[in-house]
Amino acid sequence: MTNQHNVAVPVVPHRLRLGVNYPWKNYGWDFAPPTATGRDRPGGLSEQGWWDGIEADLRHFKLDLGLFAVRWFILGDGRNYGWPRETRDGWEFDPPPLSPRFLEDFRILLQICSDQGIQLLPVLICPNWCAAGEEAQGPNDTRCIQGGRAEALTHSSKRERFLEHVLNPLLEVSGRTQYRSCIYAWEVMNEPEWAEQDYDIERAELISFLELAVDQINIARFKSTVGFARLNWAEEWGDLGVTLLQFHYYPRGNRLPDHSVVRRRSHPSRECILGEIATRVDLLPAWPGEDLPVLPAGGEVIYRRLRLIQCKGYPAAFLWAAKPLNIAARRWLWGWLKHGDNARDWSDGRGGVQEHIRRFTRGQ
């Protein structure tokens, strides 16, 4: 860029706010005790120990790493919400109200976010909510039913009851004066494309559900979003009425476009965020357009890619991930809380990924 005297003027990159996917403490069991027993928290944690651990993690994210928000899956595949009924033709599900304990636990999480000065991006459900119901082992020797709850999305009257019994009460807690500023945005569903592709849910039914939920979030005056797995799918599904666009970037050969290009193709007034970007360094091939003959080691890759995202103008990106505990998610596990900065799969011998995140957040 030059001024009227043809003197080069340095371009200051757009500030990139960095968050992290802290998707669950124990997937599907984060709020309220396991429904089958009413015992204490999964994994044998005491009530106070459970919340102390979460508070320590969020403090670390905010104060040590300079992160501004966490993205957290609330219901996941539904295993701790209601019980589908097995029938001759499959599973039948009628959405019940959330328990007072569930809502109180969500309130406690918001209070911790408020105390630590970090925001929350809650994600209501995941695509495996729509999987065929399957009995599985829960914490503390309890049983649970994974999936089997697609009717809450596809059946019109059940869809309305689900939103009334679940989303509305969560929005009411979120909207209390002392907690409203804790919410960065409300996300209806993580990667809904997989519900269509893997579980044969009709896209039109999913879109109807998403639009209704987004409308309720907008009425409650929160930013609304849906976490699409890829940009092209987000564009194919339409805007759904969201006020915050979102897609996840695991390149797979797709070049990351400029933020301005994404907005121009959708709606110029809406920002777009990267809800997930990979951070495990042994699973990071060169990004399309990355003009590097040899990738730098370890966490330096993360630093350079954060700078790339920043220079492309995105307002926020969320690292994947701090504590994914299910097997499928471990492909992108940092291990920073379990193993510390010397974890073999993400340390480069010069401070590791976390050090490069500190360098980025403190150097902007």
KEVO-504940 format. One record per residue (C-alpha): residue number from 1; x, y, z. Coordinates in Angstrom, 3 decimals, decimal comma. Example, Ala and Ser with C-alpha at 12.3 -4.5 7.8 and 13.67 -1.06 7.14 Angstrom:
2
+-----+----------+----------+----------+
! seq !       xx !       yy !       zz !
+-----+----------+----------+----------+
!   1 !   12,300 !   -4,500 !    7,800 !
!   2 !   13,670 !   -1,060 !    7,140 !
+-----+----------+----------+----------+
This chain:
364
+-----+----------+----------+----------+
! seq !       xx !       yy !       zz !
+-----+----------+----------+----------+
!   1 !    0,000 !    0,000 !    0,000 !
!   2 !    1,285 !    3,500 !   -0,829 !
!   3 !    0,081 !    6,983 !    0,107 !
!   4 !   -0,272 !   10,020 !   -2,157 !
!   5 !    3,509 !   10,570 !   -2,046 !
!   6 !    4,179 !    6,977 !   -3,185 !
!   7 !    5,690 !    6,124 !    0,175 !
!   8 !    5,094 !    2,575 !    1,301 !
!   9 !    2,688 !    2,352 !    4,232 !
!  10 !    2,857 !   -0,817 !    6,319 !
!  11 !   -0,374 !   -2,814 !    6,379 !
!  12 !   -1,445 !   -3,710 !    9,910 !
!  13 !   -3,084 !   -7,164 !    9,860 !
!  14 !   -6,640 !   -7,442 !   11,106 !
!  15 !   -6,702 !   -8,571 !   14,722 !
!  16 !   -7,498 !  -12,285 !   15,043 !
!  17 !   -9,179 !  -13,369 !   18,252 !
!  18 !   -8,182 !  -16,888 !   19,127 !
!  19 !  -10,415 !  -19,381 !   20,922 !
!  20 !  -10,232 !  -23,084 !   21,578 !
!  21 !  -12,552 !  -26,035 !   21,259 !
!  22 !  -12,960 !  -27,314 !   24,801 !
!  23 !  -15,727 !  -29,484 !   23,496 !
!  24 !  -16,528 !  -31,421 !   26,629 !
!  25 !  -15,169 !  -32,487 !   29,959 !
!  26 !  -16,783 !  -35,917 !   29,497 !
!  27 !  -18,699 !  -36,128 !   26,239 !
!  28 !  -22,455 !  -36,060 !   26,751 !
!  29 !  -22,255 !  -36,138 !   30,574 !
!  30 !  -21,133 !  -32,602 !   31,339 !
!  31 !  -24,415 !  -31,360 !   32,772 !
!  32 !  -26,398 !  -33,058 !   35,540 !
!  33 !  -25,463 !  -36,472 !   36,947 !
!  34 !  -25,870 !  -39,618 !   34,819 !
!  35 !  -29,618 !  -40,050 !   34,481 !
!  36 !  -29,678 !  -43,725 !   35,389 !
!  37 !  -28,212 !  -43,361 !   38,882 !
!  38 !  -28,095 !  -39,734 !   40,005 !
!  39 !  -24,542 !  -40,308 !   41,239 !
!  40 !  -21,748 !  -37,772 !   41,277 !
!  41 !  -19,859 !  -36,723 !   38,195 !
!  42 !  -18,469 !  -39,179 !   35,646 !
!  43 !  -15,030 !  -40,532 !   36,302 !
!  44 !  -15,584 !  -40,530 !   40,049 !
!  45 !  -14,976 !  -36,794 !   40,365 !
!  46 !  -16,540 !  -35,046 !   43,303 !
!  47 !  -18,832 !  -32,123 !   42,579 !
!  48 !  -16,278 !  -29,538 !   43,712 !
!  49 !  -13,398 !  -31,279 !   41,980 !
!  50 !  -15,354 !  -31,262 !   38,732 !
!  51 !  -15,890 !  -27,524 !   38,709 !
!  52 !  -12,422 !  -26,773 !   40,100 !
!  53 !  -10,890 !  -28,572 !   37,122 !
!  54 !  -12,980 !  -26,629 !   34,629 !
!  55 !  -12,179 !  -23,335 !   36,340 !
!  56 !   -8,436 !  -24,083 !   36,274 !
!  57 !   -8,578 !  -24,956 !   32,569 !
!  58 !  -10,447 !  -21,780 !   31,627 !
!  59 !   -8,074 !  -19,671 !   33,709 !
!  60 !   -5,158 !  -21,243 !   31,830 !
!  61 !   -6,763 !  -20,538 !   28,465 !
!  62 !   -7,415 !  -16,896 !   29,308 !
!  63 !   -4,459 !  -15,786 !   31,391 !
!  64 !   -1,644 !  -17,998 !   30,128 !
!  65 !   -2,555 !  -18,479 !   26,467 !
!  66 !   -4,505 !  -15,296 !   25,792 !
!  67 !   -7,578 !  -17,064 !   24,374 !
!  68 !  -10,889 !  -15,237 !   24,368 !
!  69 !  -13,503 !  -18,030 !   24,199 !
!  70 !  -14,196 !  -21,754 !   24,409 !
!  71 !  -16,489 !  -23,742 !   22,112 !
!  72 !  -18,358 !  -26,394 !   24,104 !
!  73 !  -20,762 !  -29,151 !   22,983 !
!  74 !  -23,786 !  -29,074 !   25,291 !
!  75 !  -25,912 !  -32,152 !   24,446 !
!  76 !  -23,633 !  -33,935 !   21,974 !
!  77 !  -25,316 !  -37,184 !   20,930 !
!  78 !  -27,910 !  -36,790 !   23,688 !
!  79 !  -26,771 !  -39,613 !   25,930 !
!  80 !  -27,604 !  -37,713 !   29,104 !
!  81 !  -30,867 !  -36,235 !   27,848 !
!  82 !  -34,041 !  -38,314 !   27,805 !
!  83 !  -34,253 !  -41,962 !   26,818 !
!  84 !  -35,331 !  -43,108 !   23,344 !
!  85 !  -37,770 !  -46,019 !   23,394 !
!  86 !  -36,915 !  -49,078 !   21,327 !
!  87 !  -39,752 !  -50,202 !   19,083 !
!  88 !  -40,196 !  -52,876 !   16,449 !
!  89 !  -39,255 !  -50,345 !   13,776 !
!  90 !  -36,336 !  -48,714 !   15,579 !
!  91 !  -36,150 !  -45,984 !   18,191 !
!  92 !  -38,829 !  -43,514 !   19,182 !
!  93 !  -37,995 !  -40,303 !   21,012 !
!  94 !  -40,219 !  -37,699 !   22,637 !
!  95 !  -38,210 !  -34,699 !   23,935 !
!  96 !  -38,638 !  -34,130 !   27,687 !
!  97 !  -37,869 !  -30,867 !   29,519 !
!  98 !  -34,336 !  -30,326 !   30,752 !
!  99 !  -33,961 !  -31,073 !   34,435 !
! 100 !  -33,451 !  -28,208 !   36,913 !
! 101 !  -30,052 !  -29,742 !   37,716 !
! 102 !  -29,002 !  -29,565 !   34,073 !
! 103 !  -29,914 !  -25,887 !   33,881 !
! 104 !  -28,180 !  -25,151 !   37,177 !
! 105 !  -24,995 !  -26,796 !   35,937 !
! 106 !  -25,132 !  -24,704 !   32,774 !
! 107 !  -25,555 !  -21,602 !   34,951 !
! 108 !  -22,491 !  -22,594 !   36,994 !
! 109 !  -20,477 !  -22,884 !   33,785 !
! 110 !  -21,553 !  -19,380 !   32,780 !
! 111 !  -20,574 !  -18,094 !   36,218 !
! 112 !  -17,112 !  -19,629 !   35,845 !
! 113 !  -16,767 !  -18,010 !   32,404 !
! 114 !  -17,791 !  -14,689 !   33,957 !
! 115 !  -15,299 !  -15,071 !   36,813 !
! 116 !  -12,452 !  -15,933 !   34,421 !
! 117 !  -13,319 !  -13,285 !   31,819 !
! 118 !  -13,662 !  -15,808 !   28,999 !
! 119 !  -16,590 !  -16,213 !   26,616 !
! 120 !  -18,562 !  -19,325 !   25,705 !
! 121 !  -19,663 !  -20,591 !   22,293 !
! 122 !  -22,201 !  -23,281 !   23,256 !
! 123 !  -23,078 !  -25,904 !   20,625 !
! 124 !  -26,496 !  -27,448 !   21,198 !
! 125 !  -26,158 !  -30,831 !   19,398 !
! 126 !  -23,838 !  -32,906 !   17,206 !
! 127 !  -24,674 !  -34,929 !   14,067 !
! 128 !  -24,472 !  -38,273 !   15,906 !
! 129 !  -27,575 !  -37,147 !   17,759 !
! 130 !  -29,252 !  -38,572 !   14,635 !
! 131 !  -27,452 !  -41,937 !   14,661 !
! 132 !  -29,403 !  -45,136 !   15,257 !
! 133 !  -29,957 !  -45,590 !   18,975 !
! 134 !  -27,345 !  -47,786 !   20,576 !
! 135 !  -26,914 !  -48,851 !   24,171 !
! 136 !  -23,484 !  -48,100 !   25,574 !
! 137 !  -21,613 !  -47,983 !   28,856 !
! 138 !  -21,795 !  -44,686 !   30,672 !
! 139 !  -19,715 !  -43,382 !   33,587 !
! 140 !  -19,964 !  -44,943 !   37,038 !
! 141 !  -21,208 !  -48,234 !   35,533 !
! 142 !  -24,360 !  -46,653 !   34,154 !
! 143 !  -26,061 !  -47,433 !   30,865 !
! 144 !  -26,739 !  -44,803 !   28,240 !
! 145 !  -28,352 !  -44,595 !   24,827 !
! 146 !  -26,261 !  -42,859 !   22,189 !
! 147 !  -28,148 !  -41,275 !   19,302 !
! 148 !  -31,690 !  -42,359 !   18,541 !
! 149 !  -33,034 !  -38,819 !   18,860 !
! 150 !  -33,466 !  -37,697 !   15,234 !
! 151 !  -37,226 !  -37,243 !   15,696 !
! 152 !  -36,524 !  -34,159 !   17,801 !
! 153 !  -35,310 !  -32,593 !   14,532 !
! 154 !  -37,461 !  -34,242 !   11,865 !
! 155 !  -40,930 !  -34,566 !   13,456 !
! 156 !  -42,636 !  -31,159 !   13,408 !
! 157 !  -44,427 !  -31,284 !   16,774 !
! 158 !  -41,495 !  -32,973 !   18,524 !
! 159 !  -39,149 !  -30,412 !   17,002 !
! 160 !  -41,213 !  -27,608 !   18,512 !
! 161 !  -41,286 !  -29,352 !   21,909 !
! 162 !  -37,540 !  -29,903 !   21,791 !
! 163 !  -36,846 !  -26,239 !   21,146 !
! 164 !  -39,347 !  -25,219 !   23,817 !
! 165 !  -38,078 !  -27,719 !   26,417 !
! 166 !  -34,344 !  -27,374 !   25,734 !
! 167 !  -33,148 !  -24,398 !   23,705 !
! 168 !  -35,474 !  -21,812 !   25,206 !
! 169 !  -34,538 !  -22,576 !   28,840 !
! 170 !  -30,826 !  -22,480 !   27,946 !
! 171 !  -31,315 !  -19,143 !   26,207 !
! 172 !  -33,188 !  -17,851 !   29,246 !
! 173 !  -30,250 !  -18,691 !   31,529 !
! 174 !  -27,819 !  -17,207 !   28,993 !
! 175 !  -29,858 !  -14,020 !   28,795 !
! 176 !  -29,713 !  -13,158 !   32,478 !
! 177 !  -28,068 !   -9,807 !   32,988 !
! 178 !  -24,964 !  -11,164 !   34,707 !
! 179 !  -24,326 !  -13,805 !   32,004 !
! 180 !  -25,346 !  -12,252 !   28,690 !
! 181 !  -21,862 !  -10,907 !   27,948 !
! 182 !  -20,396 !  -14,390 !   28,581 !
! 183 !  -21,975 !  -15,717 !   25,373 !
! 184 !  -19,932 !  -15,133 !   22,228 !
! 185 !  -22,586 !  -16,781 !   20,049 !
! 186 !  -25,066 !  -19,659 !   20,227 !
! 187 !  -24,494 !  -22,531 !   17,780 !
! 188 !  -27,386 !  -24,823 !   16,895 !
! 189 !  -25,499 !  -27,808 !   15,483 !
! 190 !  -21,968 !  -28,950 !   14,843 !
! 191 !  -21,385 !  -30,151 !   11,250 !
! 192 !  -24,990 !  -30,952 !   10,259 !
! 193 !  -23,781 !  -32,244 !    6,887 !
! 194 !  -22,815 !  -35,544 !    8,507 !
! 195 !  -26,376 !  -36,046 !    9,776 !
! 196 !  -27,470 !  -35,942 !    6,148 !
! 197 !  -24,636 !  -38,024 !    4,721 !
! 198 !  -24,088 !  -40,590 !    7,473 !
! 199 !  -27,583 !  -40,987 !    8,919 !
! 200 !  -29,821 !  -40,307 !    5,896 !
! 201 !  -31,650 !  -37,389 !    7,466 !
! 202 !  -33,319 !  -35,272 !    4,791 !
! 203 !  -31,592 !  -31,952 !    4,273 !
! 204 !  -34,926 !  -30,144 !    4,067 !
! 205 !  -35,853 !  -31,459 !    7,527 !
! 206 !  -32,510 !  -30,412 !    8,958 !
! 207 !  -32,814 !  -26,961 !    7,413 !
! 208 !  -36,300 !  -26,529 !    8,898 !
! 209 !  -34,957 !  -27,394 !   12,340 !
! 210 !  -31,902 !  -25,163 !   11,992 !
! 211 !  -33,937 !  -22,187 !   10,787 !
! 212 !  -36,394 !  -22,484 !   13,688 !
! 213 !  -33,592 !  -22,743 !   16,242 !
! 214 !  -31,651 !  -19,873 !   14,673 !
! 215 !  -34,775 !  -17,737 !   14,782 !
! 216 !  -35,155 !  -18,367 !   18,522 !
! 217 !  -31,522 !  -17,426 !   19,114 !
! 218 !  -31,938 !  -14,243 !   17,080 !
! 219 !  -35,084 !  -13,323 !   19,012 !
! 220 !  -33,098 !  -13,778 !   22,235 !
! 221 !  -30,572 !  -11,260 !   20,801 !
! 222 !  -27,541 !  -13,520 !   20,636 !
! 223 !  -25,334 !  -14,101 !   17,616 !
! 224 !  -26,520 !  -17,284 !   15,914 !
! 225 !  -24,375 !  -19,755 !   14,012 !
! 226 !  -24,152 !  -23,288 !   12,592 !
! 227 !  -20,780 !  -25,044 !   12,469 !
! 228 !  -20,414 !  -26,340 !    8,919 !
! 229 !  -17,603 !  -28,785 !    8,243 !
! 230 !  -16,646 !  -27,130 !    4,951 !
! 231 !  -17,218 !  -23,775 !    3,344 !
! 232 !  -18,772 !  -25,149 !    0,157 !
! 233 !  -21,419 !  -26,992 !    2,198 !
! 234 !  -22,190 !  -23,868 !    4,189 !
! 235 !  -22,808 !  -22,060 !    0,926 !
! 236 !  -24,921 !  -24,907 !   -0,495 !
! 237 !  -27,212 !  -25,015 !    2,553 !
! 238 !  -27,959 !  -21,295 !    2,462 !
! 239 !  -27,649 !  -18,752 !    5,240 !
! 240 !  -30,394 !  -20,240 !    7,515 !
! 241 !  -30,843 !  -16,773 !    9,008 !
! 242 !  -27,607 !  -16,961 !   11,021 !
! 243 !  -25,934 !  -13,742 !   12,054 !
! 244 !  -22,452 !  -15,315 !   12,248 !
! 245 !  -21,144 !  -17,523 !    9,444 !
! 246 !  -18,918 !  -20,449 !   10,399 !
! 247 !  -16,957 !  -23,225 !    8,728 !
! 248 !  -14,166 !  -25,576 !    9,801 !
! 249 !  -10,832 !  -25,668 !    8,055 !
! 250 !   -9,038 !  -28,978 !    7,673 !
! 251 !   -7,789 !  -28,123 !    4,204 !
! 252 !   -8,267 !  -31,378 !    2,199 !
! 253 !   -6,909 !  -29,548 !   -0,832 !
! 254 !   -9,118 !  -26,478 !   -0,439 !
! 255 !   -7,352 !  -23,120 !   -0,303 !
! 256 !   -8,458 !  -20,795 !    2,504 !
! 257 !  -10,195 !  -17,812 !    0,881 !
! 258 !   -9,977 !  -14,270 !    2,160 !
! 259 !  -12,611 !  -13,304 !    4,713 !
! 260 !  -13,780 !  -10,510 !    2,427 !
! 261 !  -14,412 !  -13,013 !   -0,370 !
! 262 !  -16,529 !  -15,252 !    1,891 !
! 263 !  -18,592 !  -12,286 !    3,063 !
! 264 !  -19,067 !  -10,996 !   -0,465 !
! 265 !  -20,365 !  -14,393 !   -1,589 !
! 266 !  -22,839 !  -14,609 !    1,296 !
! 267 !  -23,730 !  -11,270 !    2,847 !
! 268 !  -21,344 !   -8,324 !    3,291 !
! 269 !  -22,666 !   -7,440 !    6,739 !
! 270 !  -21,954 !  -10,809 !    8,366 !
! 271 !  -18,620 !  -11,914 !    9,744 !
! 272 !  -17,348 !  -15,460 !    9,249 !
! 273 !  -15,279 !  -17,431 !   11,755 !
! 274 !  -13,236 !  -20,628 !   11,592 !
! 275 !  -14,907 !  -22,783 !   14,250 !
! 276 !  -12,210 !  -25,471 !   14,059 !
! 277 !   -8,606 !  -25,476 !   12,857 !
! 278 !   -6,212 !  -28,366 !   13,431 !
! 279 !   -3,338 !  -28,044 !   15,898 !
! 280 !   -1,799 !  -31,502 !   16,154 !
! 281 !    1,510 !  -31,024 !   14,407 !
! 282 !    2,104 !  -34,582 !   13,200 !
! 283 !   -1,168 !  -34,355 !   11,239 !
! 284 !   -0,538 !  -31,064 !    9,490 !
! 285 !    0,320 !  -31,367 !    5,792 !
! 286 !    1,128 !  -28,255 !    3,835 !
! 287 !   -1,867 !  -25,988 !    3,350 !
! 288 !   -2,857 !  -25,153 !   -0,216 !
! 289 !   -0,975 !  -22,070 !   -1,286 !
! 290 !    1,581 !  -22,444 !    1,477 !
! 291 !    4,784 !  -21,579 !   -0,329 !
! 292 !    7,235 !  -23,391 !    1,928 !
! 293 !    9,733 !  -25,923 !    0,527 !
! 294 !   10,009 !  -27,522 !    3,967 !
! 295 !    7,471 !  -27,055 !    6,754 !
! 296 !    8,935 !  -25,575 !    9,935 !
! 297 !    8,997 !  -27,865 !   12,924 !
! 298 !    6,225 !  -28,335 !   15,451 !
! 299 !    4,475 !  -25,349 !   16,934 !
! 300 !    6,081 !  -22,955 !   14,436 !
! 301 !    3,618 !  -24,367 !   11,885 !
! 302 !    0,769 !  -23,263 !   14,102 !
! 303 !    2,199 !  -19,765 !   14,505 !
! 304 !    2,616 !  -19,249 !   10,771 !
! 305 !   -0,882 !  -20,493 !   10,051 !
! 306 !   -2,416 !  -18,253 !   12,665 !
! 307 !   -0,645 !  -15,365 !   10,976 !
! 308 !   -2,034 !  -16,539 !    7,624 !
! 309 !   -5,593 !  -16,634 !    9,011 !
! 310 !   -5,027 !  -13,189 !   10,522 !
! 311 !   -3,775 !  -11,743 !    7,248 !
! 312 !   -6,797 !  -13,166 !    5,435 !
! 313 !   -8,967 !  -11,026 !    7,693 !
! 314 !  -10,889 !  -13,557 !    9,800 !
! 315 !  -12,074 !  -12,115 !   13,118 !
! 316 !  -11,842 !  -15,360 !   15,118 !
! 317 !  -10,587 !  -18,931 !   14,886 !
! 318 !  -11,004 !  -21,815 !   17,328 !
! 319 !   -8,193 !  -24,352 !   17,792 !
! 320 !   -9,057 !  -28,049 !   17,796 !
! 321 !   -8,896 !  -29,038 !   20,572 !
! 322 !   -8,078 !  -28,910 !   24,273 !
! 323 !   -9,791 !  -31,977 !   25,707 !
! 324 !  -11,469 !  -34,329 !   23,242 !
! 325 !  -11,934 !  -37,555 !   25,193 !
! 326 !  -13,688 !  -39,784 !   22,676 !
! 327 !  -11,559 !  -41,964 !   20,392 !
! 328 !  -12,623 !  -40,340 !   17,126 !
! 329 !  -11,588 !  -36,895 !   18,328 !
! 330 !   -8,127 !  -37,971 !   19,499 !
! 331 !   -6,783 !  -37,662 !   15,960 !
! 332 !   -6,437 !  -33,945 !   16,650 !
! 333 !   -5,637 !  -34,101 !   20,371 !
! 334 !   -3,160 !  -31,575 !   21,692 !
! 335 !   -2,531 !  -33,332 !   24,948 !
! 336 !   -1,573 !  -29,976 !   26,533 !
! 337 !   -3,488 !  -30,618 !   29,747 !
! 338 !   -2,657 !  -34,300 !   30,025 !
! 339 !    0,970 !  -34,248 !   28,947 !
! 340 !    2,119 !  -30,661 !   29,259 !
! 341 !    4,316 !  -28,764 !   26,833 !
! 342 !    6,609 !  -31,729 !   26,190 !
! 343 !    3,993 !  -34,000 !   24,569 !
! 344 !    5,797 !  -35,826 !   21,766 !
! 345 !    3,114 !  -35,333 !   19,147 !
! 346 !    3,002 !  -31,560 !   19,314 !
! 347 !    6,210 !  -30,218 !   20,824 !
! 348 !    8,971 !  -28,932 !   18,572 !
! 349 !   11,612 !  -28,776 !   21,306 !
! 350 !   11,369 !  -24,980 !   21,466 !
! 351 !    8,357 !  -24,536 !   23,691 !
! 352 !    5,767 !  -26,461 !   21,706 !
! 353 !    2,438 !  -25,393 !   20,289 !
! 354 !    1,371 !  -23,528 !   23,382 !
! 355 !    4,426 !  -21,297 !   23,311 !
! 356 !    3,693 !  -20,316 !   19,723 !
! 357 !    0,102 !  -19,534 !   20,649 !
! 358 !    1,355 !  -17,274 !   23,450 !
! 359 !    3,730 !  -15,644 !   20,996 !
! 360 !    0,855 !  -15,012 !   18,593 !
! 361 !   -1,733 !  -13,733 !   21,085 !
! 362 !    0,763 !  -11,485 !   22,876 !
! 363 !    2,396 !  -10,174 !   19,732 !
! 364 !   -0,670 !   -8,911 !   17,894 !
+-----+----------+----------+----------+
